[in-house]
Amino acid sequence: MNDPRNGEVATSSASPARRRSPRARRLSLLGPAFIAAVAYVDPGNVATNITAGVTYGYLLVWVVVLASAMAVLIQYLSAKLGIVTGHSLSEQLGTRLNRPCRIGFWLQAEAMAVATDIAEVVGGALALGILFDLPLVVGALCTAAVSLLILRVGDARGQRVLERVIMSFLALIAVGFTAGLVVDPPAGHALASGLVPSFAGTGSVLLASGIIGATVMPHVIYLHSSLTTPRLNGRGEGFDVPMLLSATRWDVACALLLAGVLNVSLLLVAASSLHGRAGTDTLQGVQGLISSELGTGVGLLFAVALLGSGLASTSVGSAAGAEVMRGLLRLRIPVLVRRVLTVIPAIVVLALGAEPSAALVMSQVVLSVGIPFALVPLVMLTARRDVMGAFVNHRATTGAAAIVAGGIILLNLVLLYLTLLT
C-alpha cells in the first residue's frame, strides 16, 4: 500500500474515491476557487467595467488586468490558510479576539454582507426586469428565493455539488459576457494600447480606484478559507500539504483567470461598441444599446448572464455570511432566516425607489470599508510561523501581499474620499 504522507493514494481500499487514479483525484481537488470567482463577476463588477469602457474606451484595460493579478494572490493565501491550519480565517480570528472584539468584528462583517446582497440582489432584479418585465421588488424576491434554493442544494448534496452548480453558472456568464466580442471584436492595436498604464484626468483615477477597490471582496476572503478546511472537506485525504497547495494554486489560477477574462471582456465590449454613446448610465440602457448595436441575441445573452451573475453571487455571499457568524460567534442560524435578514435592505432600497444602478455603485463604496478587516489579518496570519509552521509565507510573498493589501486599502480610501467628500 502506498504511503499517503508522500502524496500517494492507496488503491486497494474500500472507498470509490480511493480506487480512482491519482490524476483523477488531483483533478477532483479543483473547485473551491470557482465558488470564490463568482464574486469577481457580480453585478457590481459588471457595472464598474462597463462604465470604464463606455467612458474611457480601452484606457483602463490595464487596471482590470492588475486587479485580477492581485485577486489571485489574495485568494491563494486565503485557501492556503485553510489547508495548512485546518481552520478558516473567521475561526482563526474567533480564537484570538475577546468577546467584545468578536462581536464588533462580526457586526462590521454583517454590514458588508448586507452591502454585498444589495449589489447582487439588485443586479438579479434588474436582469429579471429586462428579461420578463418584472417589477424590481418582485425580481429581488425571486432572486433571493433562487439563491436560497442553490444554498439548499449545497447543504443537501455537499460542497462538490455546489461547486458544479456554480461552475455551470460561470459557464453561462462566460457565454453572455463574451458574445459581444465574437460579433464585434476589438482592434488589436487599441487593446494593446489599453495595457499601457495611463490615466485621463481625475475621473479615470476615481474609476480605476473603484475597479481595484471592488475587486477583492471581504466576504470571499472569509469564505475561500473555509472551503479548503479540512483538506478540502475530505477530498484531499491521502495527499500531503505540498500536493494540496499545488492543486490549489492551479485552482485559483484557473478560476481567477476566467473571472479576469470576463471582466476584461465586459470592458472591451463597452469600449468597442458603446464608447461615448448616450443612455449607458444604467444597466437597462446598456442592455438596450447592446441589443441595437450587436443584435437582439447578444443583448439577450447579456441579460441572461447578468441574471446568472446575480443569482450565483448572492448565493455565495449568503454562504460567506454564515461562515463568518459561525467562526466569530460560534453560532449557526437557519439559512432561511439569514437569507431573509440580509435581503431585507435590498428590498427596502428598491421599494423606496432608489435608482438601481446607483445603488450598485454605492454598495461597492460601502464594501470598501470592510476590506482591511479581512485582508490585513489574512496577510499577518499567513506570515506567522507559529500559525503556518513550515508553510509560512516566503518573505517575497509576504512583501507582495503587503503591497497589494496596502494598495487596495489606499485606493479604497481615495475612492471613499472622492465619492463622499467631493
Kinemage of the C-alpha trace (Angstrom):
@kinemage 1
@onewidth
@group {chain A} dominant
@subgroup {mainchain}
@vectorlist {calphas} color= white
{ca met a 1} P 0.000 0.000 0.000
{ca asn a 2} L 1.274 3.471 -0.862
{ca asp a 3} L 2.087 5.976 1.827
{ca pro a 4} L -0.372 8.903 1.791
{ca arg a 5} L 2.160 11.083 3.572
{ca asn a 6} L 4.178 11.053 0.352
{ca gly a 7} L 1.221 12.288 -1.631
{ca glu a 8} L 0.329 8.834 -2.938
{ca val a 9} L -3.043 7.179 -2.797
{ca ala a 10} L -3.837 3.655 -1.737
{ca thr a 11} L -5.668 1.810 -4.497
{ca ser a 12} L -6.935 -1.193 -2.624
{ca ser a 13} L -9.321 0.344 -0.159
{ca ala a 14} L -12.914 0.360 0.191
{ca ser a 15} L -13.844 3.855 -0.907
{ca pro a 16} L -14.592 4.513 -4.584
{ca ala a 17} L -12.617 7.754 -4.337
{ca arg a 18} L -9.541 5.801 -3.239
{ca arg a 19} L -9.896 3.482 -6.264
{ca arg a 20} L -9.632 6.414 -8.687
{ca ser a 21} L -6.301 7.221 -10.289
{ca pro a 22} L -4.080 9.831 -8.591
{ca arg a 23} L -4.563 12.109 -11.603
{ca ala a 24} L -8.348 11.933 -11.311
{ca arg a 25} L -8.152 12.638 -7.600
{ca arg a 26} L -5.930 15.659 -8.202
{ca leu a 27} L -8.489 16.997 -10.662
{ca ser a 28} L -11.189 16.475 -8.044
{ca leu a 29} L -9.354 18.947 -5.812
{ca leu a 30} L -10.258 21.772 -8.209
{ca gly a 31} L -13.426 23.701 -7.459
{ca pro a 32} L -13.349 25.871 -4.322
{ca ala a 33} L -11.746 28.798 -6.154
{ca phe a 34} L -14.532 28.755 -8.747
{ca ile a 35} L -17.044 29.445 -5.979
{ca ala a 36} L -14.926 32.412 -4.930
{ca ala a 37} L -14.526 33.531 -8.560
{ca val a 38} L -18.262 34.213 -8.887
{ca ala a 39} L -17.835 37.223 -6.602
{ca tyr a 40} L -15.463 38.724 -9.165
{ca val a 41} L -18.152 38.792 -11.853
{ca asp a 42} L -21.037 40.004 -9.704
{ca pro a 43} L -23.347 42.818 -10.888
{ca gly a 44} L -21.185 45.438 -9.158
{ca asn a 45} L -18.178 44.404 -11.236
{ca val a 46} L -20.359 44.376 -14.351
{ca ala a 47} L -21.454 47.973 -13.764
{ca thr a 48} L -17.923 49.176 -12.993
{ca asn a 49} L -16.237 47.550 -16.000
{ca ile a 50} L -18.912 48.652 -18.444
{ca thr a 51} L -18.690 52.209 -17.124
{ca ala a 52} L -14.923 52.123 -17.690
{ca gly a 53} L -15.328 51.028 -21.304
{ca val a 54} L -18.200 53.391 -22.100
{ca thr a 55} L -16.472 56.427 -20.597
{ca tyr a 56} L -12.780 55.874 -21.349
{ca gly a 57} L -12.680 53.262 -24.082
{ca tyr a 58} L -9.685 50.952 -23.742
{ca leu a 59} L -7.785 53.231 -21.368
{ca leu a 60} L -8.326 51.186 -18.191
{ca val a 61} L -7.817 47.662 -19.515
{ca trp a 62} L -4.530 47.530 -17.588
{ca val a 63} L -6.368 48.298 -14.347
{ca val a 64} L -8.652 45.270 -14.750
{ca val a 65} L -5.645 43.057 -15.508
{ca leu a 66} L -3.792 44.382 -12.453
{ca ala a 67} L -6.836 43.875 -10.236
{ca ser a 68} L -7.157 40.268 -11.424
{ca ala a 69} L -3.496 39.578 -10.614
{ca met a 70} L -3.994 40.993 -7.114
{ca ala a 71} L -7.012 38.749 -6.627
{ca val a 72} L -5.030 35.614 -7.489
{ca leu a 73} L -2.520 36.259 -4.702
{ca ile a 74} L -5.112 37.129 -2.061
{ca gln a 75} L -7.404 34.187 -2.813
{ca tyr a 76} L -4.474 31.780 -2.812
{ca leu a 77} L -3.412 32.972 0.649
{ca ser a 78} L -6.971 32.506 1.905
{ca ala a 79} L -7.138 28.945 0.570
{ca lys a 80} L -3.647 28.221 1.889
{ca leu a 81} L -4.615 29.305 5.406
{ca gly a 82} L -7.494 26.827 5.420
{ca ile a 83} L -5.442 23.929 4.078
{ca val a 84} L -2.428 24.366 6.360
{ca thr a 85} L -4.196 25.187 9.627
{ca gly a 86} L -7.480 23.334 9.161
{ca his a 87} L -9.321 26.474 10.268
{ca ser a 88} L -10.930 29.299 8.324
{ca leu a 89} L -9.965 32.944 8.655
{ca ser a 90} L -13.042 33.713 10.755
{ca glu a 91} L -12.252 30.768 13.065
{ca gln a 92} L -8.676 31.989 13.443
{ca leu a 93} L -9.950 35.431 14.422
{ca gly a 94} L -12.568 33.920 16.711
{ca thr a 95} L -9.893 32.195 18.787
{ca arg a 96} L -7.717 35.325 19.030
{ca leu a 97} L -10.243 38.064 19.809
{ca asn a 98} L -12.034 38.599 23.098
{ca arg a 99} L -15.826 38.537 23.137
{ca pro a 100} L -16.464 42.301 22.677
{ca cys a 101} L -13.988 42.419 19.788
{ca arg a 102} L -15.542 39.334 18.205
{ca ile a 103} L -18.984 40.919 18.349
{ca gly a 104} L -17.720 44.191 16.897
{ca phe a 105} L -15.837 42.366 14.169
{ca trp a 106} L -18.927 40.326 13.352
{ca leu a 107} L -21.141 43.419 13.174
{ca gln a 108} L -18.928 45.063 10.558
{ca ala a 109} L -18.764 41.780 8.630
{ca glu a 110} L -22.567 41.554 8.670
{ca ala a 111} L -22.768 45.111 7.361
{ca met a 112} L -20.524 44.046 4.494
{ca ala a 113} L -22.788 41.033 3.859
{ca val a 114} L -25.769 43.368 3.590
{ca ala a 115} L -23.906 45.659 1.164
{ca thr a 116} L -22.942 42.613 -0.901
{ca asp a 117} L -26.542 41.456 -1.024
{ca ile a 118} L -27.733 44.866 -2.177
{ca ala a 119} L -25.442 44.747 -5.219
{ca glu a 120} L -26.197 41.166 -6.112
{ca val a 121} L -29.932 41.104 -5.463
{ca val a 122} L -30.397 44.412 -7.279
{ca gly a 123} L -28.419 43.024 -10.216
{ca gly a 124} L -30.629 39.948 -10.359
{ca ala a 125} L -33.746 42.103 -10.122
{ca leu a 126} L -32.541 44.302 -12.977
{ca ala a 127} L -31.939 41.227 -15.146
{ca leu a 128} L -35.396 39.811 -14.410
{ca gly a 129} L -36.884 43.205 -15.212
{ca ile a 130} L -35.085 43.251 -18.561
{ca leu a 131} L -35.987 39.655 -19.427
{ca phe a 132} L -39.544 39.381 -18.099
{ca asp a 133} L -40.569 42.971 -17.320
{ca leu a 134} L -40.944 42.100 -13.648
{ca pro a 135} L -41.162 44.941 -11.110
{ca leu a 136} L -37.837 45.363 -9.349
{ca val a 137} L -39.128 44.375 -5.914
{ca val a 138} L -40.674 41.189 -7.312
{ca gly a 139} L -37.425 40.461 -9.162
{ca ala a 140} L -35.456 40.933 -5.952
{ca leu a 141} L -37.698 38.466 -4.122
{ca cys a 142} L -37.286 35.938 -6.939
{ca thr a 143} L -33.505 36.380 -6.880
{ca ala a 144} L -33.412 35.804 -3.123
{ca ala a 145} L -35.621 32.716 -3.416
{ca val a 146} L -33.500 31.103 -6.139
{ca ser a 147} L -30.276 31.841 -4.238
{ca leu a 148} L -31.811 30.107 -1.219
{ca leu a 149} L -32.571 27.082 -3.387
{ca ile a 150} L -28.952 26.979 -4.577
{ca leu a 151} L -27.733 27.051 -0.979
{ca arg a 152} L -30.119 24.263 -0.014
{ca val a 153} L -28.731 22.128 -2.835
{ca gly a 154} L -25.243 22.688 -1.441
{ca asp a 155} L -26.344 21.828 2.097
{ca ala a 156} L -28.155 18.680 0.999
{ca arg a 157} L -25.686 17.355 -1.582
{ca gly a 158} L -22.365 18.692 -0.326
{ca gln a 159} L -19.741 21.193 -1.388
{ca arg a 160} L -18.723 19.296 -4.525
{ca val a 161} L -22.249 19.529 -5.959
{ca leu a 162} L -22.389 23.227 -5.068
{ca glu a 163} L -19.106 23.730 -6.934
{ca arg a 164} L -20.600 22.123 -10.034
{ca val a 165} L -23.692 24.318 -9.825
{ca ile a 166} L -21.557 27.446 -9.527
{ca met a 167} L -19.317 26.312 -12.399
{ca ser a 168} L -22.441 25.923 -14.540
{ca phe a 169} L -23.411 29.494 -13.713
{ca leu a 170} L -19.894 30.646 -14.592
{ca ala a 171} L -20.167 28.927 -17.972
{ca leu a 172} L -23.478 30.711 -18.598
{ca ile a 173} L -21.977 34.045 -17.530
{ca ala a 174} L -18.955 33.470 -19.776
{ca val a 175} L -21.129 32.956 -22.858
{ca gly a 176} L -23.227 36.044 -22.156
{ca phe a 177} L -20.376 38.407 -21.351
{ca thr a 178} L -18.136 37.378 -24.266
{ca ala a 179} L -20.759 37.054 -27.020
{ca gly a 180} L -20.336 40.702 -27.988
{ca leu a 181} L -16.637 40.157 -28.688
{ca val a 182} L -17.485 37.494 -31.254
{ca val a 183} L -19.828 39.843 -33.097
{ca asp a 184} L -17.643 42.952 -32.818
{ca pro a 185} L -14.060 42.044 -31.839
{ca pro a 186} L -11.831 44.891 -30.650
{ca ala a 187} L -8.968 46.183 -32.750
{ca gly a 188} L -5.678 44.637 -31.697
{ca his a 189} L -3.779 47.923 -31.537
{ca ala a 190} L -6.493 49.534 -29.396
{ca leu a 191} L -6.428 46.612 -26.973
{ca ala a 192} L -2.645 46.766 -26.776
{ca ser a 193} L -2.763 50.487 -26.016
{ca gly a 194} L -5.051 49.765 -23.074
{ca leu a 195} L -2.362 47.613 -21.465
{ca val a 196} L -0.089 50.643 -21.066
{ca pro a 197} L -0.684 52.268 -17.641
{ca ser a 198} L -2.138 55.753 -18.069
{ca phe a 199} L -4.990 57.993 -16.917
{ca ala a 200} L -7.103 60.746 -18.425
{ca gly a 201} L -7.981 63.106 -15.597
{ca thr a 202} L -9.348 62.637 -12.092
{ca gly a 203} L -12.447 60.827 -13.329
{ca ser a 204} L -10.375 57.950 -14.683
{ca val a 205} L -8.411 57.786 -11.417
{ca leu a 206} L -11.675 57.533 -9.492
{ca leu a 207} L -12.939 54.758 -11.732
{ca ala a 208} L -9.634 52.886 -11.527
{ca ser a 209} L -9.861 53.099 -7.736
{ca gly a 210} L -13.356 51.652 -7.945
{ca ile a 211} L -12.254 48.762 -10.173
{ca ile a 212} L -9.337 47.731 -7.950
{ca gly a 213} L -11.057 48.584 -4.692
{ca ala a 214} L -14.101 46.462 -5.534
{ca thr a 215} L -12.080 43.520 -6.821
{ca val a 216} L -11.146 41.854 -3.529
{ca met a 217} L -14.404 41.337 -1.683
{ca pro a 218} L -14.076 40.778 2.081
{ca his a 219} L -16.719 38.047 2.219
{ca val a 220} L -14.889 35.915 -0.375
{ca ile a 221} L -11.663 36.036 1.636
{ca tyr a 222} L -13.507 34.559 4.621
{ca leu a 223} L -15.385 32.007 2.536
{ca his a 224} L -12.481 30.657 0.493
{ca ser a 225} L -10.511 29.716 3.599
{ca ser a 226} L -13.494 27.714 4.871
{ca leu a 227} L -13.922 25.871 1.565
{ca thr a 228} L -10.478 24.290 1.926
{ca thr a 229} L -10.818 23.041 5.526
{ca pro a 230} L -10.171 20.362 6.472
{ca arg a 231} L -8.229 19.174 3.421
{ca leu a 232} L -10.850 20.458 1.000
{ca asn a 233} L -13.603 18.819 3.063
{ca gly a 234} L -12.136 15.332 2.821
{ca arg a 235} L -11.280 15.288 -0.883
{ca gly a 236} L -7.623 15.844 -0.065
{ca glu a 237} L -7.243 12.881 2.245
{ca gly a 238} L -4.238 10.863 1.144
{ca phe a 239} L -2.388 13.875 -0.270
{ca asp a 240} L 0.260 15.757 1.653
{ca val a 241} L 0.092 19.516 2.162
{ca pro a 242} L 2.529 20.427 -0.650
{ca met a 243} L 0.375 18.500 -3.129
{ca leu a 244} L -2.779 20.192 -1.842
{ca leu a 245} L -1.161 23.606 -2.146
{ca ser a 246} L 0.000 22.782 -5.670
{ca ala a 247} L -3.547 21.802 -6.677
{ca thr a 248} L -4.878 24.940 -5.015
{ca arg a 249} L -2.515 27.153 -6.998
{ca trp a 250} L -3.915 25.656 -10.203
{ca asp a 251} L -7.462 26.007 -8.899
{ca val a 252} L -7.017 29.674 -8.032
{ca ala a 253} L -5.125 30.485 -11.224
{ca cys a 254} L -7.743 28.876 -13.494
{ca ala a 255} L -10.757 30.318 -11.658
{ca leu a 256} L -9.421 33.846 -11.299
{ca leu a 257} L -8.066 33.833 -14.862
{ca leu a 258} L -11.594 33.069 -16.057
{ca ala a 259} L -13.033 35.847 -13.895
{ca gly a 260} L -10.365 38.251 -15.154
{ca val a 261} L -11.080 37.393 -18.785
{ca leu a 262} L -14.797 38.009 -18.239
{ca asn a 263} L -14.158 41.379 -16.606
{ca val a 264} L -11.847 42.428 -19.430
{ca ser a 265} L -14.447 41.201 -21.933
{ca leu a 266} L -17.103 43.448 -20.398
{ca leu a 267} L -14.809 46.453 -20.685
{ca leu a 268} L -13.867 45.574 -24.277
{ca val a 269} L -17.482 45.151 -25.389
{ca ala a 270} L -18.322 48.539 -23.904
{ca ala a 271} L -15.213 50.173 -25.377
{ca ser a 272} L -15.649 48.793 -28.889
{ca ser a 273} L -19.430 49.076 -29.240
{ca leu a 274} L -20.757 51.559 -26.650
{ca his a 275} L -17.971 54.096 -26.116
{ca gly a 276} L -19.323 57.640 -25.977
{ca arg a 277} L -22.936 56.590 -26.537
{ca ala a 278} L -25.774 58.189 -24.601
{ca gly a 279} L -28.066 56.069 -22.431
{ca thr a 280} L -25.360 53.960 -20.810
{ca asp a 281} L -25.761 55.285 -17.279
{ca thr a 282} L -27.954 52.319 -16.315
{ca leu a 283} L -27.614 48.590 -16.961
{ca gln a 284} L -31.018 48.619 -18.644
{ca gly a 285} L -29.719 51.236 -21.049
{ca val a 286} L -26.544 49.249 -21.644
{ca gln a 287} L -28.526 46.126 -22.472
{ca gly a 288} L -30.731 48.090 -24.854
{ca leu a 289} L -27.727 49.510 -26.680
{ca ile a 290} L -26.058 46.106 -26.892
{ca ser a 291} L -29.243 44.761 -28.495
{ca ser a 292} L -29.411 47.598 -31.010
{ca glu a 293} L -25.701 47.660 -31.841
{ca leu a 294} L -24.762 43.979 -31.679
{ca gly a 295} L -28.079 42.234 -32.194
{ca thr a 296} L -31.037 41.094 -30.123
{ca gly a 297} L -29.434 37.715 -29.460
{ca val a 298} L -26.312 39.264 -27.939
{ca gly a 299} L -28.454 41.582 -25.819
{ca leu a 300} L -30.483 38.613 -24.602
{ca leu a 301} L -27.351 36.663 -23.725
{ca phe a 302} L -26.036 39.667 -21.784
{ca ala a 303} L -29.256 39.879 -19.753
{ca val a 304} L -29.222 36.148 -19.032
{ca ala a 305} L -25.575 36.371 -17.939
{ca leu a 306} L -26.411 39.309 -15.667
{ca leu a 307} L -29.181 37.223 -14.091
{ca gly a 308} L -26.792 34.291 -13.599
{ca ser a 309} L -24.268 36.668 -12.074
{ca gly a 310} L -26.793 37.959 -9.555
{ca leu a 311} L -28.143 34.520 -8.626
{ca ala a 312} L -24.766 32.826 -8.185
{ca ser a 313} L -23.010 35.688 -6.410
{ca thr a 314} L -25.786 36.294 -3.890
{ca ser a 315} L -25.742 32.580 -3.019
{ca val a 316} L -22.013 32.770 -2.376
{ca gly a 317} L -22.486 35.951 -0.339
{ca ser a 318} L -25.042 34.261 1.896
{ca ala a 319} L -22.754 31.290 2.468
{ca ala a 320} L -19.929 33.657 3.384
{ca gly a 321} L -22.090 35.477 5.922
{ca ala a 322} L -22.997 32.185 7.583
{ca glu a 323} L -19.322 31.207 7.767
{ca val a 324} L -18.341 34.489 9.415
{ca met a 325} L -21.069 34.110 12.041
{ca arg a 326} L -20.054 30.525 12.745
{ca gly a 327} L -16.354 31.344 13.035
{ca leu a 328} L -16.605 34.516 15.094
{ca leu a 329} L -19.663 33.887 17.265
{ca arg a 330} L -19.781 30.081 17.093
{ca leu a 331} L -23.447 30.382 16.179
{ca arg a 332} L -25.482 28.832 13.407
{ca ile a 333} L -28.900 30.072 12.368
{ca pro a 334} L -31.177 28.529 9.736
{ca val a 335} L -30.212 29.511 6.214
{ca leu a 336} L -33.750 30.779 5.541
{ca val a 337} L -33.532 33.187 8.474
{ca arg a 338} L -30.164 34.506 7.280
{ca arg a 339} L -31.454 34.879 3.751
{ca val a 340} L -34.477 36.901 4.898
{ca leu a 341} L -32.467 39.168 7.215
{ca thr a 342} L -29.774 40.047 4.689
{ca val a 343} L -32.120 40.544 1.733
{ca ile a 344} L -34.458 42.984 3.524
{ca pro a 345} L -32.191 46.046 2.952
{ca ala a 346} L -32.050 45.329 -0.792
{ca ile a 347} L -35.839 45.099 -0.927
{ca val a 348} L -36.149 48.347 1.026
{ca val a 349} L -33.709 50.147 -1.308
{ca leu a 350} L -35.756 49.131 -4.349
{ca ala a 351} L -39.118 49.753 -2.676
{ca leu a 352} L -38.063 53.312 -1.825
{ca gly a 353} L -37.440 53.976 -5.498
{ca ala a 354} L -33.636 54.288 -5.415
{ca glu a 355} L -32.010 54.181 -8.847
{ca pro a 356} L -30.741 50.562 -9.088
{ca ser a 357} L -27.503 51.251 -10.960
{ca ala a 358} L -26.583 53.991 -8.477
{ca ala a 359} L -27.323 51.561 -5.628
{ca leu a 360} L -24.913 49.086 -7.216
{ca val a 361} L -22.106 51.653 -7.264
{ca met a 362} L -22.761 52.851 -3.718
{ca ser a 363} L -22.740 49.284 -2.397
{ca gln a 364} L -19.181 48.934 -3.738
{ca val a 365} L -18.176 52.042 -1.795
{ca val a 366} L -19.608 50.574 1.411
{ca leu a 367} L -17.827 47.278 0.790
{ca ser a 368} L -14.502 49.099 0.591
{ca val a 369} L -14.743 49.861 4.318
{ca gly a 370} L -14.660 46.167 5.224
{ca ile a 371} L -11.701 45.129 3.108
{ca pro a 372} L -8.955 45.931 5.681
{ca phe a 373} L -10.735 43.853 8.350
{ca ala a 374} L -10.346 40.730 6.207
{ca leu a 375} L -7.212 41.461 4.208
{ca val a 376} L -4.823 42.643 6.930
{ca pro a 377} L -5.424 39.655 9.275
{ca leu a 378} L -5.030 37.273 6.323
{ca val a 379} L -1.619 38.651 5.388
{ca met a 380} L -0.481 38.729 9.022
{ca leu a 381} L -1.615 35.184 9.842
{ca thr a 382} L -0.071 33.583 6.760
{ca ala a 383} L 3.214 35.361 7.564
{ca arg a 384} L 3.389 33.870 11.085
{ca arg a 385} L 5.415 30.715 11.587
{ca asp a 386} L 3.527 29.821 14.770
{ca val a 387} L 0.350 29.660 12.665
{ca met a 388} L 1.608 28.219 9.362
{ca gly a 389} L 4.608 26.192 10.533
{ca ala a 390} L 6.838 25.086 7.669
{ca phe a 391} L 4.377 26.574 5.179
{ca val a 392} L 4.725 30.137 6.363
{ca asn a 393} L 4.840 32.635 3.515
{ca his a 394} L 8.189 33.334 1.897
{ca arg a 395} L 9.327 36.870 2.638
{ca ala a 396} L 8.793 37.811 -1.015
{ca thr a 397} L 5.216 36.511 -0.859
{ca thr a 398} L 4.524 38.443 2.322
{ca gly a 399} L 6.062 41.544 0.804
{ca ala a 400} L 3.947 41.244 -2.338
{ca ala a 401} L 0.808 40.595 -0.280
{ca ala a 402} L 1.536 43.589 1.948
{ca ile a 403} L 1.975 45.816 -1.107
{ca val a 404} L -1.277 44.521 -2.589
{ca ala a 405} L -3.131 44.979 0.700
{ca gly a 406} L -1.709 48.459 1.215
{ca gly a 407} L -2.507 49.434 -2.359
{ca ile a 408} L -6.080 48.202 -2.180
{ca ile a 409} L -6.677 49.929 1.164
{ca leu a 410} L -5.164 53.187 -0.118
{ca leu a 411} L -7.267 53.099 -3.273
{ca asn a 412} L -10.391 52.436 -1.248
{ca leu a 413} L -9.612 55.433 0.944
{ca val a 414} L -9.212 57.507 -2.217
{ca leu a 415} L -12.500 56.110 -3.519
{ca leu a 416} L -14.298 56.966 -0.285
{ca tyr a 417} L -12.845 60.477 -0.243
{ca leu a 418} L -13.661 61.242 -3.839
{ca thr a 419} L -17.129 59.743 -3.567
{ca leu a 420} L -18.274 61.143 -0.253
{ca leu a 421} L -16.334 64.373 0.191
{ca thr a 422} L -16.177 65.860 -3.292
